[in-house]
């Protein structure tokens, strides 16, 4: 039996890859860094809680 996570219903958000920020395309301008908006899927937490089906 595998050791369960602290909260098995909570897992890394696939939409943002656990970063909590939406994936944005950075412009090719080193001095213009875009601050990515919080991920809509997880609300910027980087984790999502699966609802019990
Ligand atoms: Zn997310």
PDB file of the backbone (N, CA, C, O) and the ligand in Angstrom, with CONECT records:
HET     ZN  A 101       1
ATOM      1  N   UNK A   1       0.854  -1.203   0.000  1.00  0.00           N
ATOM      2  CA  UNK A   1       0.000   0.000   0.000  1.00  0.00           C
ATOM      3  C   UNK A   1       0.877   1.237   0.000  1.00  0.00           C
ATOM      4  O   UNK A   1       1.785   1.386   0.818  1.00  0.00           O
ATOM      5  N   UNK A   2       0.586   2.097  -0.920  1.00  0.00           N
ATOM      6  CA  UNK A   2       1.403   3.304  -1.018  1.00  0.00           C
ATOM      7  C   UNK A   2       1.053   4.281   0.083  1.00  0.00           C
ATOM      8  O   UNK A   2      -0.079   4.342   0.562  1.00  0.00           O
ATOM      9  N   UNK A   3       2.033   5.020   0.458  1.00  0.00           N
ATOM     10  CA  UNK A   3       1.802   6.029   1.494  1.00  0.00           C
ATOM     11  C   UNK A   3       0.996   7.183   0.905  1.00  0.00           C
ATOM     12  O   UNK A   3       1.423   7.824  -0.055  1.00  0.00           O
ATOM     13  N   UNK A   4      -0.143   7.433   1.472  1.00  0.00           N
ATOM     14  CA  UNK A   4      -1.002   8.497   0.924  1.00  0.00           C
ATOM     15  C   UNK A   4      -0.430   9.877   1.192  1.00  0.00           C
ATOM     16  O   UNK A   4       0.341  10.078   2.130  1.00  0.00           O
ATOM     17  N   UNK A   5      -0.816  10.809   0.362  1.00  0.00           N
ATOM     18  CA  UNK A   5      -0.372  12.183   0.563  1.00  0.00           C
ATOM     19  C   UNK A   5      -1.099  12.765   1.764  1.00  0.00           C
ATOM     20  O   UNK A   5      -2.022  12.156   2.305  1.00  0.00           O
ATOM     21  N   UNK A   6      -0.678  13.928   2.165  1.00  0.00           N
ATOM     22  CA  UNK A   6      -1.303  14.563   3.319  1.00  0.00           C
ATOM     23  C   UNK A   6      -2.803  14.709   3.093  1.00  0.00           C
ATOM     24  O   UNK A   6      -3.625  14.502   3.985  1.00  0.00           O
ATOM     25  N   UNK A   7      -3.109  15.071   1.874  1.00  0.00           N
ATOM     26  CA  UNK A   7      -4.511  15.179   1.514  1.00  0.00           C
ATOM     27  C   UNK A   7      -4.698  14.521   0.156  1.00  0.00           C
ATOM     28  O   UNK A   7      -4.423  15.140  -0.872  1.00  0.00           O
ATOM     29  N   UNK A   8      -5.150  13.309   0.137  1.00  0.00           N
ATOM     30  CA  UNK A   8      -5.227  12.548  -1.112  1.00  0.00           C
ATOM     31  C   UNK A   8      -6.170  13.148  -2.133  1.00  0.00           C
ATOM     32  O   UNK A   8      -6.078  12.848  -3.323  1.00  0.00           O
ATOM     33  N   UNK A   9      -7.071  13.988  -1.676  1.00  0.00           N
ATOM     34  CA  UNK A   9      -8.012  14.581  -2.621  1.00  0.00           C
ATOM     35  C   UNK A   9      -7.428  15.821  -3.278  1.00  0.00           C
ATOM     36  O   UNK A   9      -8.008  16.383  -4.207  1.00  0.00           O
ATOM     37  N   UNK A  10      -6.267  16.240  -2.776  1.00  0.00           N
ATOM     38  CA  UNK A  10      -5.659  17.436  -3.323  1.00  0.00           C
ATOM     39  C   UNK A  10      -4.461  17.037  -4.175  1.00  0.00           C
ATOM     40  O   UNK A  10      -3.617  16.249  -3.747  1.00  0.00           O
ATOM     41  N   UNK A  11      -4.399  17.567  -5.336  1.00  0.00           N
ATOM     42  CA  UNK A  11      -3.290  17.208  -6.212  1.00  0.00           C
ATOM     43  C   UNK A  11      -2.842  18.402  -7.042  1.00  0.00           C
ATOM     44  O   UNK A  11      -3.517  19.430  -7.107  1.00  0.00           O
ATOM     45  N   UNK A  12      -1.717  18.241  -7.655  1.00  0.00           N
ATOM     46  CA  UNK A  12      -1.159  19.335  -8.436  1.00  0.00           C
ATOM     47  C   UNK A  12      -2.088  19.699  -9.575  1.00  0.00           C
ATOM     48  O   UNK A  12      -2.614  18.836 -10.278  1.00  0.00           O
ATOM     49  N   UNK A  13      -2.273  20.978  -9.737  1.00  0.00           N
ATOM     50  CA  UNK A  13      -3.160  21.451 -10.788  1.00  0.00           C
ATOM     51  C   UNK A  13      -2.504  21.222 -12.150  1.00  0.00           C
ATOM     52  O   UNK A  13      -1.412  21.728 -12.407  1.00  0.00           O
ATOM     53  N   UNK A  14      -3.164  20.464 -13.016  1.00  0.00           N
ATOM     54  CA  UNK A  14      -2.598  20.181 -14.333  1.00  0.00           C
ATOM     55  C   UNK A  14      -2.614  21.392 -15.255  1.00  0.00           C
ATOM     56  O   UNK A  14      -1.840  21.476 -16.208  1.00  0.00           O
ATOM     57  N   UNK A  15      -3.512  22.330 -14.953  1.00  0.00           N
ATOM     58  CA  UNK A  15      -3.647  23.493 -15.834  1.00  0.00           C
ATOM     59  C   UNK A  15      -2.428  24.399 -15.743  1.00  0.00           C
ATOM     60  O   UNK A  15      -1.999  24.987 -16.735  1.00  0.00           O
ATOM     61  N   UNK A  16      -1.883  24.501 -14.546  1.00  0.00           N
ATOM     62  CA  UNK A  16      -0.739  25.391 -14.351  1.00  0.00           C
ATOM     63  C   UNK A  16       0.506  24.613 -13.934  1.00  0.00           C
ATOM     64  O   UNK A  16       1.561  25.186 -13.663  1.00  0.00           O
ATOM     65  N   UNK A  17       0.354  23.318 -13.893  1.00  0.00           N
ATOM     66  CA  UNK A  17       1.472  22.453 -13.515  1.00  0.00           C
ATOM     67  C   UNK A  17       1.935  22.722 -12.088  1.00  0.00           C
ATOM     68  O   UNK A  17       3.107  22.557 -11.750  1.00  0.00           O
ATOM     69  N   UNK A  18       0.986  23.138 -11.270  1.00  0.00           N
ATOM     70  CA  UNK A  18       1.290  23.324  -9.856  1.00  0.00           C
ATOM     71  C   UNK A  18       1.934  24.658  -9.521  1.00  0.00           C
ATOM     72  O   UNK A  18       2.346  24.887  -8.384  1.00  0.00           O
ATOM     73  N   UNK A  19       2.020  25.523 -10.496  1.00  0.00           N
ATOM     74  CA  UNK A  19       2.661  26.808 -10.238  1.00  0.00           C
ATOM     75  C   UNK A  19       1.686  27.816  -9.643  1.00  0.00           C
ATOM     76  O   UNK A  19       2.089  28.759  -8.961  1.00  0.00           O
ATOM     77  N   UNK A  20       0.409  27.607  -9.908  1.00  0.00           N
ATOM     78  CA  UNK A  20      -0.595  28.533  -9.404  1.00  0.00           C
ATOM     79  C   UNK A  20      -0.831  29.711 -10.327  1.00  0.00           C
ATOM     80  O   UNK A  20      -1.658  30.585 -10.068  1.00  0.00           O
ATOM     81  N   UNK A  21      -0.079  29.704 -11.409  1.00  0.00           N
ATOM     82  CA  UNK A  21      -0.231  30.795 -12.371  1.00  0.00           C
ATOM     83  C   UNK A  21      -0.555  30.233 -13.742  1.00  0.00           C
ATOM     84  O   UNK A  21      -0.040  29.196 -14.158  1.00  0.00           O
ATOM     85  N   UNK A  22      -1.420  30.949 -14.420  1.00  0.00           N
ATOM     86  CA  UNK A  22      -1.775  30.504 -15.751  1.00  0.00           C
ATOM     87  C   UNK A  22      -0.543  30.539 -16.644  1.00  0.00           C
ATOM     88  O   UNK A  22       0.328  31.399 -16.511  1.00  0.00           O
ATOM     89  N   UNK A  23      -0.501  29.591 -17.542  1.00  0.00           N
ATOM     90  CA  UNK A  23       0.637  29.530 -18.450  1.00  0.00           C
ATOM     91  C   UNK A  23       0.517  30.635 -19.485  1.00  0.00           C
ATOM     92  O   UNK A  23      -0.446  30.680 -20.250  1.00  0.00           O
ATOM     93  N   UNK A  24       1.484  31.511 -19.505  1.00  0.00           N
ATOM     94  CA  UNK A  24       1.460  32.604 -20.463  1.00  0.00           C
ATOM     95  C   UNK A  24       2.732  32.564 -21.292  1.00  0.00           C
ATOM     96  O   UNK A  24       3.769  32.044 -20.880  1.00  0.00           O
ATOM     97  N   UNK A  25       2.605  33.120 -22.442  1.00  0.00           N
ATOM     98  CA  UNK A  25       3.779  33.176 -23.307  1.00  0.00           C
ATOM     99  C   UNK A  25       4.541  34.465 -23.046  1.00  0.00           C
ATOM    100  O   UNK A  25       4.041  35.563 -23.289  1.00  0.00           O
ATOM    101  N   UNK A  26       5.739  34.313 -22.555  1.00  0.00           N
ATOM    102  CA  UNK A  26       6.543  35.494 -22.275  1.00  0.00           C
ATOM    103  C   UNK A  26       6.985  36.140 -23.585  1.00  0.00           C
ATOM    104  O   UNK A  26       7.413  35.444 -24.505  1.00  0.00           O
ATOM    105  N   UNK A  27       6.887  37.439 -23.674  1.00  0.00           N
ATOM    106  CA  UNK A  27       7.318  38.126 -24.895  1.00  0.00           C
ATOM    107  C   UNK A  27       8.835  38.109 -25.019  1.00  0.00           C
ATOM    108  O   UNK A  27       9.567  37.936 -24.044  1.00  0.00           O
ATOM    109  N   UNK A  28       9.258  38.290 -26.215  1.00  0.00           N
ATOM    110  CA  UNK A  28      10.693  38.276 -26.466  1.00  0.00           C
ATOM    111  C   UNK A  28      11.309  39.625 -26.114  1.00  0.00           C
ATOM    112  O   UNK A  28      12.054  40.226 -26.888  1.00  0.00           O
ATOM    113  N   UNK A  29      10.964  40.069 -24.908  1.00  0.00           N
ATOM    114  CA  UNK A  29      11.510  41.347 -24.446  1.00  0.00           C
ATOM    115  C   UNK A  29      11.999  41.157 -23.009  1.00  0.00           C
ATOM    116  O   UNK A  29      11.196  41.082 -22.079  1.00  0.00           O
ATOM    117  N   UNK A  30      13.275  41.083 -22.841  1.00  0.00           N
ATOM    118  CA  UNK A  30      13.853  40.774 -21.524  1.00  0.00           C
ATOM    119  C   UNK A  30      13.433  41.753 -20.438  1.00  0.00           C
ATOM    120  O   UNK A  30      13.357  41.389 -19.265  1.00  0.00           O
ATOM    121  N   UNK A  31      13.167  42.969 -20.819  1.00  0.00           N
ATOM    122  CA  UNK A  31      12.836  43.988 -19.826  1.00  0.00           C
ATOM    123  C   UNK A  31      11.334  44.087 -19.551  1.00  0.00           C
ATOM    124  O   UNK A  31      10.886  44.843 -18.689  1.00  0.00           O
ATOM    125  N   UNK A  32      10.594  43.319 -20.295  1.00  0.00           N
ATOM    126  CA  UNK A  32       9.142  43.377 -20.136  1.00  0.00           C
ATOM    127  C   UNK A  32       8.639  42.022 -19.670  1.00  0.00           C
ATOM    128  O   UNK A  32       8.216  41.181 -20.463  1.00  0.00           O
ATOM    129  N   UNK A  33       8.697  41.845 -18.404  1.00  0.00           N
ATOM    130  CA  UNK A  33       8.263  40.572 -17.866  1.00  0.00           C
ATOM    131  C   UNK A  33       6.773  40.622 -17.541  1.00  0.00           C
ATOM    132  O   UNK A  33       6.299  41.474 -16.789  1.00  0.00           O
ATOM    133  N   UNK A  34       6.084  39.703 -18.120  1.00  0.00           N
ATOM    134  CA  UNK A  34       4.650  39.641 -17.863  1.00  0.00           C
ATOM    135  C   UNK A  34       4.394  38.897 -16.559  1.00  0.00           C
ATOM    136  O   UNK A  34       4.892  37.791 -16.347  1.00  0.00           O
ATOM    137  N   UNK A  35       3.632  39.507 -15.718  1.00  0.00           N
ATOM    138  CA  UNK A  35       3.264  38.824 -14.496  1.00  0.00           C
ATOM    139  C   UNK A  35       2.020  37.999 -14.775  1.00  0.00           C
ATOM    140  O   UNK A  35       0.953  38.544 -15.058  1.00  0.00           O
ATOM    141  N   UNK A  36       2.159  36.710 -14.695  1.00  0.00           N
ATOM    142  CA  UNK A  36       1.038  35.855 -15.081  1.00  0.00           C
ATOM    143  C   UNK A  36      -0.107  35.949 -14.087  1.00  0.00           C
ATOM    144  O   UNK A  36       0.113  36.066 -12.882  1.00  0.00           O
ATOM    145  N   UNK A  37      -1.310  35.900 -14.591  1.00  0.00           N
ATOM    146  CA  UNK A  37      -2.480  35.933 -13.723  1.00  0.00           C
ATOM    147  C   UNK A  37      -2.637  34.605 -13.002  1.00  0.00           C
ATOM    148  O   UNK A  37      -2.178  33.571 -13.486  1.00  0.00           O
ATOM    149  N   UNK A  38      -3.281  34.636 -11.852  1.00  0.00           N
ATOM    150  CA  UNK A  38      -3.512  33.386 -11.121  1.00  0.00           C
ATOM    151  C   UNK A  38      -4.284  32.386 -11.968  1.00  0.00           C
ATOM    152  O   UNK A  38      -5.159  32.752 -12.754  1.00  0.00           O
ATOM    153  N   UNK A  39      -3.951  31.157 -11.796  1.00  0.00           N
ATOM    154  CA  UNK A  39      -4.620  30.103 -12.551  1.00  0.00           C
ATOM    155  C   UNK A  39      -6.103  30.044 -12.187  1.00  0.00           C
ATOM    156  O   UNK A  39      -6.483  30.060 -11.017  1.00  0.00           O
ATOM    157  N   UNK A  40      -6.909  29.975 -13.220  1.00  0.00           N
ATOM    158  CA  UNK A  40      -8.354  29.941 -12.983  1.00  0.00           C
ATOM    159  C   UNK A  40      -8.794  28.594 -12.412  1.00  0.00           C
ATOM    160  O   UNK A  40      -9.772  28.498 -11.670  1.00  0.00           O
ATOM    161  N   UNK A  41      -8.063  27.587 -12.773  1.00  0.00           N
ATOM    162  CA  UNK A  41      -8.474  26.241 -12.374  1.00  0.00           C
ATOM    163  C   UNK A  41      -8.304  26.018 -10.874  1.00  0.00           C
ATOM    164  O   UNK A  41      -9.127  25.367 -10.230  1.00  0.00           O
ATOM    165  N   UNK A  42      -7.244  26.560 -10.345  1.00  0.00           N
ATOM    166  CA  UNK A  42      -6.955  26.291  -8.933  1.00  0.00           C
ATOM    167  C   UNK A  42      -6.986  27.565  -8.106  1.00  0.00           C
ATOM    168  O   UNK A  42      -6.759  27.535  -6.896  1.00  0.00           O
ATOM    169  N   UNK A  43      -7.266  28.680  -8.759  1.00  0.00           N
ATOM    170  CA  UNK A  43      -7.349  29.935  -8.020  1.00  0.00           C
ATOM    171  C   UNK A  43      -5.999  30.420  -7.530  1.00  0.00           C
ATOM    172  O   UNK A  43      -5.920  31.187  -6.571  1.00  0.00           O
ATOM    173  N   UNK A  44      -4.949  29.979  -8.180  1.00  0.00           N
ATOM    174  CA  UNK A  44      -3.618  30.443  -7.825  1.00  0.00           C
ATOM    175  C   UNK A  44      -2.955  29.633  -6.725  1.00  0.00           C
ATOM    176  O   UNK A  44      -1.883  29.993  -6.239  1.00  0.00           O
ATOM    177  N   UNK A  45      -3.595  28.536  -6.334  1.00  0.00           N
ATOM    178  CA  UNK A  45      -3.013  27.718  -5.275  1.00  0.00           C
ATOM    179  C   UNK A  45      -2.025  26.697  -5.811  1.00  0.00           C
ATOM    180  O   UNK A  45      -1.134  26.225  -5.105  1.00  0.00           O
ATOM    181  N   UNK A  46      -2.213  26.373  -7.081  1.00  0.00           N
ATOM    182  CA  UNK A  46      -1.335  25.364  -7.663  1.00  0.00           C
ATOM    183  C   UNK A  46      -1.804  23.955  -7.377  1.00  0.00           C
ATOM    184  O   UNK A  46      -1.220  22.975  -7.839  1.00  0.00           O
ATOM    185  N   UNK A  47      -2.856  23.878  -6.616  1.00  0.00           N
ATOM    186  CA  UNK A  47      -3.401  22.555  -6.320  1.00  0.00           C
ATOM    187  C   UNK A  47      -4.908  22.580  -6.503  1.00  0.00           C
ATOM    188  O   UNK A  47      -5.569  23.600  -6.302  1.00  0.00           O
ATOM    189  N   UNK A  48      -5.406  21.472  -6.874  1.00  0.00           N
ATOM    190  CA  UNK A  48      -6.851  21.371  -7.015  1.00  0.00           C
ATOM    191  C   UNK A  48      -7.381  20.273  -6.116  1.00  0.00           C
ATOM    192  O   UNK A  48      -6.724  19.260  -5.876  1.00  0.00           O
ATOM    193  N   UNK A  49      -8.551  20.495  -5.643  1.00  0.00           N
ATOM    194  CA  UNK A  49      -9.174  19.481  -4.806  1.00  0.00           C
ATOM    195  C   UNK A  49     -10.244  18.768  -5.603  1.00  0.00           C
ATOM    196  O   UNK A  49     -11.209  19.373  -6.069  1.00  0.00           O
ATOM    197  N   UNK A  50     -10.055  17.498  -5.748  1.00  0.00           N
ATOM    198  CA  UNK A  50     -11.032  16.742  -6.512  1.00  0.00           C
ATOM    199  C   UNK A  50     -12.317  16.576  -5.730  1.00  0.00           C
ATOM    200  O   UNK A  50     -12.322  16.153  -4.574  1.00  0.00           O
ATOM    201  N   UNK A  51     -13.383  16.916  -6.382  1.00  0.00           N
ATOM    202  CA  UNK A  51     -14.676  16.733  -5.732  1.00  0.00           C
ATOM    203  C   UNK A  51     -15.065  15.270  -5.791  1.00  0.00           C
ATOM    204  O   UNK A  51     -14.836  14.582  -6.786  1.00  0.00           O
ATOM    205  N   UNK A  52     -15.638  14.832  -4.739  1.00  0.00           N
ATOM    206  CA  UNK A  52     -16.068  13.428  -4.704  1.00  0.00           C
ATOM    207  C   UNK A  52     -17.214  13.208  -5.669  1.00  0.00           C
ATOM    208  O   UNK A  52     -18.263  13.845  -5.574  1.00  0.00           O
ATOM    209  N   UNK A  53     -16.998  12.312  -6.582  1.00  0.00           N
ATOM    210  CA  UNK A  53     -18.065  12.062  -7.550  1.00  0.00           C
ATOM    211  C   UNK A  53     -19.172  11.206  -6.941  1.00  0.00           C
ATOM    212  O   UNK A  53     -20.154  10.896  -7.615  1.00  0.00           O
TER     213      UNK A  53
HETATM  214 ZN    ZN A 101      -3.787  25.834 -11.566  1.00  0.00          ZN
END
